[in-house]
Amino acid sequence: TGSSDPYCIVKVDDEAIIRTATVWKTLSPFWGEEYEVHLQPTFHSISIYVMDEDALSRDDVIGKVCITRDMLVEHPKGYSGWMNLSEVDPDEEVQGEIHLQVEVQGSQGSRRLLRCTLLEAR
């Protein structure tokens, strides 16, 4: 039909911790949701999977982006910009990108605060 029914799954080190609401019939979704997650100091990566909900079969993976611990070290004040979706299945072509803003904020005790905002997708 030329549109998708996208939602996101956020995983920390391959453990799913968040599933957004589905935005129906769009190629430019806006979620407007906010979550707070406590990361272990030893985490390796945060992956955001963009999915296409399908009522009649298994949901399709549109693509994913991965924010690694190394990326945060390279950008100690944070990162803002478009990230291309990468494929999950090597046999599938992936098109699309998401605009992320990642901020490393002040500390609470021995923990640093990480705010990751998915601004828009296309």
CNS distance restraints for C-alpha pairs under 8 A (distance, minus, plus):
assign (resid   3 and name CA) (resid  25 and name CA) 5.24 0.50 0.50
assign (resid   3 and name CA) (resid  26 and name CA) 5.10 0.50 0.50
assign (resid   3 and name CA) (resid  27 and name CA) 5.51 0.50 0.50
assign (resid   4 and name CA) (resid  24 and name CA) 6.91 0.50 0.50
assign (resid   4 and name CA) (resid  25 and name CA) 5.19 0.50 0.50
assign (resid   4 and name CA) (resid  26 and name CA) 5.40 0.50 0.50
assign (resid   4 and name CA) (resid  27 and name CA) 5.96 0.50 0.50
assign (resid   4 and name CA) (resid  52 and name CA) 5.87 0.50 0.50
assign (resid   4 and name CA) (resid  53 and name CA) 7.64 0.50 0.50
assign (resid   5 and name CA) (resid  22 and name CA) 6.18 0.50 0.50
assign (resid   5 and name CA) (resid  23 and name CA) 5.56 0.50 0.50
assign (resid   5 and name CA) (resid  24 and name CA) 4.43 0.50 0.50
assign (resid   5 and name CA) (resid  25 and name CA) 5.16 0.50 0.50
assign (resid   5 and name CA) (resid  26 and name CA) 6.35 0.50 0.50
assign (resid   5 and name CA) (resid  51 and name CA) 7.91 0.50 0.50
assign (resid   5 and name CA) (resid  52 and name CA) 5.08 0.50 0.50
assign (resid   5 and name CA) (resid  53 and name CA) 5.31 0.50 0.50
assign (resid   5 and name CA) (resid  54 and name CA) 7.56 0.50 0.50
assign (resid   6 and name CA) (resid  22 and name CA) 5.53 0.50 0.50
assign (resid   6 and name CA) (resid  23 and name CA) 5.56 0.50 0.50
assign (resid   6 and name CA) (resid  24 and name CA) 6.86 0.50 0.50
assign (resid   6 and name CA) (resid  26 and name CA) 7.50 0.50 0.50
assign (resid   6 and name CA) (resid  27 and name CA) 7.94 0.50 0.50
assign (resid   6 and name CA) (resid  29 and name CA) 6.99 0.50 0.50
assign (resid   6 and name CA) (resid  50 and name CA) 6.56 0.50 0.50
assign (resid   6 and name CA) (resid  51 and name CA) 5.37 0.50 0.50
assign (resid   6 and name CA) (resid  52 and name CA) 4.53 0.50 0.50
assign (resid   6 and name CA) (resid  53 and name CA) 6.19 0.50 0.50
assign (resid   7 and name CA) (resid  19 and name CA) 7.23 0.50 0.50
assign (resid   7 and name CA) (resid  20 and name CA) 5.60 0.50 0.50
assign (resid   7 and name CA) (resid  21 and name CA) 5.89 0.50 0.50
assign (resid   7 and name CA) (resid  22 and name CA) 4.58 0.50 0.50
assign (resid   7 and name CA) (resid  23 and name CA) 6.44 0.50 0.50
assign (resid   7 and name CA) (resid  50 and name CA) 5.90 0.50 0.50
assign (resid   7 and name CA) (resid  51 and name CA) 5.31 0.50 0.50
assign (resid   7 and name CA) (resid  52 and name CA) 6.50 0.50 0.50
assign (resid   7 and name CA) (resid  53 and name CA) 7.21 0.50 0.50
assign (resid   8 and name CA) (resid  18 and name CA) 7.90 0.50 0.50
assign (resid   8 and name CA) (resid  19 and name CA) 5.73 0.50 0.50
assign (resid   8 and name CA) (resid  20 and name CA) 5.36 0.50 0.50
assign (resid   8 and name CA) (resid  21 and name CA) 7.77 0.50 0.50
assign (resid   8 and name CA) (resid  22 and name CA) 7.98 0.50 0.50
assign (resid   8 and name CA) (resid  48 and name CA) 6.46 0.50 0.50
assign (resid   8 and name CA) (resid  49 and name CA) 5.40 0.50 0.50
assign (resid   8 and name CA) (resid  50 and name CA) 4.60 0.50 0.50
assign (resid   8 and name CA) (resid  51 and name CA) 5.82 0.50 0.50
assign (resid   9 and name CA) (resid  16 and name CA) 6.67 0.50 0.50
assign (resid   9 and name CA) (resid  17 and name CA) 7.55 0.50 0.50
assign (resid   9 and name CA) (resid  18 and name CA) 5.59 0.50 0.50
assign (resid   9 and name CA) (resid  19 and name CA) 4.54 0.50 0.50
assign (resid   9 and name CA) (resid  20 and name CA) 6.59 0.50 0.50
assign (resid   9 and name CA) (resid  48 and name CA) 5.80 0.50 0.50
assign (resid   9 and name CA) (resid  49 and name CA) 5.11 0.50 0.50
assign (resid   9 and name CA) (resid  50 and name CA) 6.68 0.50 0.50
assign (resid   9 and name CA) (resid  51 and name CA) 7.49 0.50 0.50
assign (resid  10 and name CA) (resid  16 and name CA) 5.82 0.50 0.50
assign (resid  10 and name CA) (resid  17 and name CA) 5.93 0.50 0.50
assign (resid  10 and name CA) (resid  18 and name CA) 5.06 0.50 0.50
assign (resid  10 and name CA) (resid  19 and name CA) 6.54 0.50 0.50
assign (resid  10 and name CA) (resid  46 and name CA) 7.05 0.50 0.50
assign (resid  10 and name CA) (resid  47 and name CA) 5.73 0.50 0.50
assign (resid  10 and name CA) (resid  48 and name CA) 4.58 0.50 0.50
assign (resid  10 and name CA) (resid  49 and name CA) 6.32 0.50 0.50
assign (resid  11 and name CA) (resid  15 and name CA) 4.96 0.50 0.50
assign (resid  11 and name CA) (resid  16 and name CA) 4.19 0.50 0.50
assign (resid  11 and name CA) (resid  17 and name CA) 5.63 0.50 0.50
assign (resid  11 and name CA) (resid  18 and name CA) 7.11 0.50 0.50
assign (resid  11 and name CA) (resid  46 and name CA) 5.73 0.50 0.50
assign (resid  11 and name CA) (resid  47 and name CA) 5.12 0.50 0.50
assign (resid  11 and name CA) (resid  48 and name CA) 6.44 0.50 0.50
assign (resid  11 and name CA) (resid  49 and name CA) 7.96 0.50 0.50
assign (resid  12 and name CA) (resid  16 and name CA) 6.62 0.50 0.50
assign (resid  12 and name CA) (resid  17 and name CA) 7.04 0.50 0.50
assign (resid  12 and name CA) (resid  43 and name CA) 7.24 0.50 0.50
assign (resid  12 and name CA) (resid  44 and name CA) 7.77 0.50 0.50
assign (resid  12 and name CA) (resid  45 and name CA) 5.94 0.50 0.50
assign (resid  12 and name CA) (resid  46 and name CA) 4.60 0.50 0.50
assign (resid  12 and name CA) (resid  47 and name CA) 6.40 0.50 0.50
assign (resid  13 and name CA) (resid  43 and name CA) 6.56 0.50 0.50
assign (resid  13 and name CA) (resid  44 and name CA) 6.06 0.50 0.50
assign (resid  13 and name CA) (resid  45 and name CA) 5.45 0.50 0.50
assign (resid  13 and name CA) (resid  46 and name CA) 6.37 0.50 0.50
assign (resid  13 and name CA) (resid  47 and name CA) 7.69 0.50 0.50
assign (resid  14 and name CA) (resid  47 and name CA) 7.60 0.50 0.50
assign (resid  20 and name CA) (resid  31 and name CA) 7.34 0.50 0.50
assign (resid  20 and name CA) (resid  33 and name CA) 7.33 0.50 0.50
assign (resid  21 and name CA) (resid  31 and name CA) 7.12 0.50 0.50
assign (resid  22 and name CA) (resid  53 and name CA) 7.29 0.50 0.50
assign (resid  23 and name CA) (resid  29 and name CA) 6.12 0.50 0.50
assign (resid  23 and name CA) (resid  30 and name CA) 7.35 0.50 0.50
assign (resid  23 and name CA) (resid  31 and name CA) 7.14 0.50 0.50
assign (resid  27 and name CA) (resid 121 and name CA) 7.83 0.50 0.50
assign (resid  27 and name CA) (resid 122 and name CA) 5.95 0.50 0.50
assign (resid  28 and name CA) (resid 120 and name CA) 7.14 0.50 0.50
assign (resid  28 and name CA) (resid 121 and name CA) 5.50 0.50 0.50
assign (resid  28 and name CA) (resid 122 and name CA) 4.85 0.50 0.50
assign (resid  29 and name CA) (resid 120 and name CA) 6.68 0.50 0.50
assign (resid  29 and name CA) (resid 121 and name CA) 6.04 0.50 0.50
assign (resid  29 and name CA) (resid 122 and name CA) 7.40 0.50 0.50
assign (resid  30 and name CA) (resid 119 and name CA) 7.62 0.50 0.50
assign (resid  30 and name CA) (resid 120 and name CA) 6.00 0.50 0.50
assign (resid  30 and name CA) (resid 121 and name CA) 7.47 0.50 0.50
assign (resid  34 and name CA) (resid 117 and name CA) 7.95 0.50 0.50
assign (resid  39 and name CA) (resid  43 and name CA) 6.65 0.50 0.50
assign (resid  41 and name CA) (resid 111 and name CA) 7.64 0.50 0.50
assign (resid  43 and name CA) (resid  69 and name CA) 7.24 0.50 0.50
assign (resid  44 and name CA) (resid  68 and name CA) 6.01 0.50 0.50
assign (resid  44 and name CA) (resid  69 and name CA) 5.41 0.50 0.50
assign (resid  45 and name CA) (resid  66 and name CA) 6.61 0.50 0.50
assign (resid  45 and name CA) (resid  67 and name CA) 5.59 0.50 0.50
assign (resid  45 and name CA) (resid  68 and name CA) 4.27 0.50 0.50
assign (resid  45 and name CA) (resid  69 and name CA) 5.81 0.50 0.50
assign (resid  46 and name CA) (resid  66 and name CA) 5.74 0.50 0.50
assign (resid  46 and name CA) (resid  67 and name CA) 5.13 0.50 0.50
assign (resid  46 and name CA) (resid  68 and name CA) 6.37 0.50 0.50
assign (resid  47 and name CA) (resid  64 and name CA) 6.73 0.50 0.50
assign (resid  47 and name CA) (resid  65 and name CA) 5.73 0.50 0.50
assign (resid  47 and name CA) (resid  66 and name CA) 4.36 0.50 0.50
assign (resid  47 and name CA) (resid  67 and name CA) 6.28 0.50 0.50
assign (resid  48 and name CA) (resid  64 and name CA) 5.45 0.50 0.50
assign (resid  48 and name CA) (resid  65 and name CA) 5.40 0.50 0.50
assign (resid  48 and name CA) (resid  66 and name CA) 6.41 0.50 0.50
assign (resid  49 and name CA) (resid  61 and name CA) 7.09 0.50 0.50
assign (resid  49 and name CA) (resid  62 and name CA) 7.60 0.50 0.50
assign (resid  49 and name CA) (resid  63 and name CA) 5.96 0.50 0.50
assign (resid  49 and name CA) (resid  64 and name CA) 4.30 0.50 0.50
assign (resid  49 and name CA) (resid  65 and name CA) 6.75 0.50 0.50
assign (resid  50 and name CA) (resid  61 and name CA) 6.24 0.50 0.50
assign (resid  50 and name CA) (resid  62 and name CA) 5.44 0.50 0.50
assign (resid  50 and name CA) (resid  63 and name CA) 5.50 0.50 0.50
assign (resid  50 and name CA) (resid  64 and name CA) 5.84 0.50 0.50
assign (resid  51 and name CA) (resid  59 and name CA) 6.65 0.50 0.50
assign (resid  51 and name CA) (resid  60 and name CA) 5.70 0.50 0.50
assign (resid  51 and name CA) (resid  61 and name CA) 4.54 0.50 0.50
assign (resid  51 and name CA) (resid  62 and name CA) 5.27 0.50 0.50
assign (resid  51 and name CA) (resid  63 and name CA) 7.23 0.50 0.50
assign (resid  52 and name CA) (resid  59 and name CA) 5.62 0.50 0.50
assign (resid  52 and name CA) (resid  60 and name CA) 5.05 0.50 0.50
assign (resid  52 and name CA) (resid  61 and name CA) 6.26 0.50 0.50
assign (resid  52 and name CA) (resid  62 and name CA) 6.42 0.50 0.50
assign (resid  53 and name CA) (resid  58 and name CA) 7.81 0.50 0.50
assign (resid  53 and name CA) (resid  59 and name CA) 4.77 0.50 0.50
assign (resid  53 and name CA) (resid  60 and name CA) 6.70 0.50 0.50
assign (resid  54 and name CA) (resid  58 and name CA) 6.26 0.50 0.50
assign (resid  54 and name CA) (resid  59 and name CA) 5.00 0.50 0.50
assign (resid  54 and name CA) (resid  60 and name CA) 7.27 0.50 0.50
assign (resid  55 and name CA) (resid  59 and name CA) 7.86 0.50 0.50
assign (resid  61 and name CA) (resid  88 and name CA) 7.23 0.50 0.50
assign (resid  62 and name CA) (resid  85 and name CA) 7.98 0.50 0.50
assign (resid  62 and name CA) (resid  87 and name CA) 7.66 0.50 0.50
assign (resid  62 and name CA) (resid  94 and name CA) 6.58 0.50 0.50
assign (resid  62 and name CA) (resid  95 and name CA) 7.85 0.50 0.50
assign (resid  63 and name CA) (resid  85 and name CA) 5.09 0.50 0.50
assign (resid  63 and name CA) (resid  86 and name CA) 5.35 0.50 0.50
assign (resid  63 and name CA) (resid  87 and name CA) 5.08 0.50 0.50
assign (resid  63 and name CA) (resid  88 and name CA) 6.05 0.50 0.50
assign (resid  63 and name CA) (resid  94 and name CA) 6.19 0.50 0.50
assign (resid  63 and name CA) (resid  95 and name CA) 7.87 0.50 0.50
assign (resid  63 and name CA) (resid  96 and name CA) 7.90 0.50 0.50
assign (resid  64 and name CA) (resid  85 and name CA) 5.00 0.50 0.50
assign (resid  64 and name CA) (resid  86 and name CA) 5.34 0.50 0.50
assign (resid  64 and name CA) (resid  87 and name CA) 6.60 0.50 0.50
assign (resid  64 and name CA) (resid  88 and name CA) 6.90 0.50 0.50
assign (resid  65 and name CA) (resid  83 and name CA) 6.97 0.50 0.50
assign (resid  65 and name CA) (resid  84 and name CA) 7.11 0.50 0.50
assign (resid  65 and name CA) (resid  85 and name CA) 5.42 0.50 0.50
assign (resid  65 and name CA) (resid  86 and name CA) 6.23 0.50 0.50
assign (resid  67 and name CA) (resid  71 and name CA) 6.40 0.50 0.50
assign (resid  67 and name CA) (resid  72 and name CA) 7.63 0.50 0.50
assign (resid  68 and name CA) (resid  72 and name CA) 6.69 0.50 0.50
assign (resid  69 and name CA) (resid  73 and name CA) 6.44 0.50 0.50
assign (resid  70 and name CA) (resid  74 and name CA) 6.27 0.50 0.50
assign (resid  71 and name CA) (resid  75 and name CA) 6.30 0.50 0.50
assign (resid  72 and name CA) (resid  76 and name CA) 5.81 0.50 0.50
assign (resid  72 and name CA) (resid  78 and name CA) 6.84 0.50 0.50
assign (resid  72 and name CA) (resid  79 and name CA) 7.94 0.50 0.50
assign (resid  72 and name CA) (resid 104 and name CA) 8.00 0.50 0.50
assign (resid  75 and name CA) (resid  79 and name CA) 6.11 0.50 0.50
assign (resid  76 and name CA) (resid 104 and name CA) 6.72 0.50 0.50
assign (resid  77 and name CA) (resid 103 and name CA) 6.30 0.50 0.50
assign (resid  77 and name CA) (resid 104 and name CA) 5.73 0.50 0.50
assign (resid  77 and name CA) (resid 105 and name CA) 7.77 0.50 0.50
assign (resid  78 and name CA) (resid 101 and name CA) 7.44 0.50 0.50
assign (resid  78 and name CA) (resid 102 and name CA) 5.11 0.50 0.50
assign (resid  78 and name CA) (resid 103 and name CA) 4.17 0.50 0.50
assign (resid  78 and name CA) (resid 104 and name CA) 5.46 0.50 0.50
assign (resid  79 and name CA) (resid 100 and name CA) 7.66 0.50 0.50
assign (resid  79 and name CA) (resid 101 and name CA) 5.68 0.50 0.50
assign (resid  79 and name CA) (resid 102 and name CA) 4.98 0.50 0.50
assign (resid  79 and name CA) (resid 103 and name CA) 6.48 0.50 0.50
assign (resid  80 and name CA) (resid  99 and name CA) 7.38 0.50 0.50
assign (resid  80 and name CA) (resid 100 and name CA) 5.66 0.50 0.50
assign (resid  80 and name CA) (resid 101 and name CA) 4.21 0.50 0.50
assign (resid  80 and name CA) (resid 102 and name CA) 6.19 0.50 0.50
assign (resid  81 and name CA) (resid  99 and name CA) 5.42 0.50 0.50
assign (resid  81 and name CA) (resid 100 and name CA) 5.67 0.50 0.50
assign (resid  81 and name CA) (resid 101 and name CA) 6.59 0.50 0.50
assign (resid  82 and name CA) (resid  97 and name CA) 6.32 0.50 0.50
assign (resid  82 and name CA) (resid  98 and name CA) 5.49 0.50 0.50
assign (resid  82 and name CA) (resid  99 and name CA) 4.21 0.50 0.50
assign (resid  82 and name CA) (resid 100 and name CA) 6.23 0.50 0.50
assign (resid  83 and name CA) (resid  97 and name CA) 5.44 0.50 0.50
assign (resid  83 and name CA) (resid  98 and name CA) 5.49 0.50 0.50
assign (resid  83 and name CA) (resid  99 and name CA) 6.26 0.50 0.50
assign (resid  83 and name CA) (resid 100 and name CA) 7.15 0.50 0.50
assign (resid  84 and name CA) (resid  95 and name CA) 7.78 0.50 0.50
assign (resid  84 and name CA) (resid  96 and name CA) 6.16 0.50 0.50
assign (resid  84 and name CA) (resid  97 and name CA) 4.24 0.50 0.50
assign (resid  84 and name CA) (resid  98 and name CA) 6.60 0.50 0.50
assign (resid  85 and name CA) (resid  94 and name CA) 6.73 0.50 0.50
assign (resid  85 and name CA) (resid  95 and name CA) 6.73 0.50 0.50
assign (resid  85 and name CA) (resid  96 and name CA) 5.70 0.50 0.50
assign (resid  85 and name CA) (resid  97 and name CA) 5.14 0.50 0.50
assign (resid  85 and name CA) (resid  98 and name CA) 7.19 0.50 0.50
assign (resid  86 and name CA) (resid  94 and name CA) 6.43 0.50 0.50
assign (resid  87 and name CA) (resid  92 and name CA) 6.75 0.50 0.50
assign (resid  87 and name CA) (resid  93 and name CA) 6.94 0.50 0.50
assign (resid  87 and name CA) (resid  94 and name CA) 5.64 0.50 0.50
assign (resid  88 and name CA) (resid  92 and name CA) 7.85 0.50 0.50
assign (resid  96 and name CA) (resid 121 and name CA) 7.38 0.50 0.50
assign (resid  96 and name CA) (resid 122 and name CA) 5.46 0.50 0.50
assign (resid  97 and name CA) (resid 121 and name CA) 5.83 0.50 0.50
assign (resid  97 and name CA) (resid 122 and name CA) 5.63 0.50 0.50
assign (resid  98 and name CA) (resid 118 and name CA) 7.00 0.50 0.50
assign (resid  98 and name CA) (resid 119 and name CA) 7.48 0.50 0.50
assign (resid  98 and name CA) (resid 120 and name CA) 5.83 0.50 0.50
assign (resid  98 and name CA) (resid 121 and name CA) 4.23 0.50 0.50
assign (resid  98 and name CA) (resid 122 and name CA) 6.43 0.50 0.50
assign (resid  99 and name CA) (resid 118 and name CA) 6.00 0.50 0.50
assign (resid  99 and name CA) (resid 119 and name CA) 5.37 0.50 0.50
assign (resid  99 and name CA) (resid 120 and name CA) 5.31 0.50 0.50
assign (resid  99 and name CA) (resid 121 and name CA) 6.15 0.50 0.50
assign (resid 100 and name CA) (resid 116 and name CA) 7.02 0.50 0.50
assign (resid 100 and name CA) (resid 117 and name CA) 5.67 0.50 0.50
assign (resid 100 and name CA) (resid 118 and name CA) 4.70 0.50 0.50
assign (resid 100 and name CA) (resid 119 and name CA) 5.81 0.50 0.50
assign (resid 100 and name CA) (resid 120 and name CA) 7.62 0.50 0.50
assign (resid 101 and name CA) (resid 115 and name CA) 7.89 0.50 0.50
assign (resid 101 and name CA) (resid 116 and name CA) 5.73 0.50 0.50
assign (resid 101 and name CA) (resid 117 and name CA) 5.04 0.50 0.50
assign (resid 101 and name CA) (resid 118 and name CA) 6.53 0.50 0.50
assign (resid 101 and name CA) (resid 119 and name CA) 7.15 0.50 0.50
assign (resid 102 and name CA) (resid 114 and name CA) 7.06 0.50 0.50
assign (resid 102 and name CA) (resid 115 and name CA) 5.64 0.50 0.50
assign (resid 102 and name CA) (resid 116 and name CA) 4.39 0.50 0.50
assign (resid 102 and name CA) (resid 117 and name CA) 6.32 0.50 0.50
assign (resid 103 and name CA) (resid 114 and name CA) 5.78 0.50 0.50
assign (resid 103 and name CA) (resid 115 and name CA) 5.11 0.50 0.50
assign (resid 103 and name CA) (resid 116 and name CA) 6.45 0.50 0.50
assign (resid 104 and name CA) (resid 112 and name CA) 7.00 0.50 0.50
assign (resid 104 and name CA) (resid 113 and name CA) 5.85 0.50 0.50
assign (resid 104 and name CA) (resid 114 and name CA) 4.70 0.50 0.50
assign (resid 104 and name CA) (resid 115 and name CA) 6.47 0.50 0.50
assign (resid 105 and name CA) (resid 112 and name CA) 6.48 0.50 0.50
assign (resid 105 and name CA) (resid 113 and name CA) 5.02 0.50 0.50
assign (resid 105 and name CA) (resid 114 and name CA) 6.06 0.50 0.50
assign (resid 105 and name CA) (resid 115 and name CA) 7.33 0.50 0.50
assign (resid 106 and name CA) (resid 112 and name CA) 5.90 0.50 0.50
assign (resid 106 and name CA) (resid 113 and name CA) 6.08 0.50 0.50
assign (resid 107 and name CA) (resid 111 and name CA) 5.34 0.50 0.50
assign (resid 107 and name CA) (resid 112 and name CA) 4.23 0.50 0.50
assign (resid 107 and name CA) (resid 113 and name CA) 5.94 0.50 0.50
assign (resid 108 and name CA) (resid 112 and name CA) 6.27 0.50 0.50
assign (resid 108 and name CA) (resid 113 and name CA) 7.21 0.50 0.50
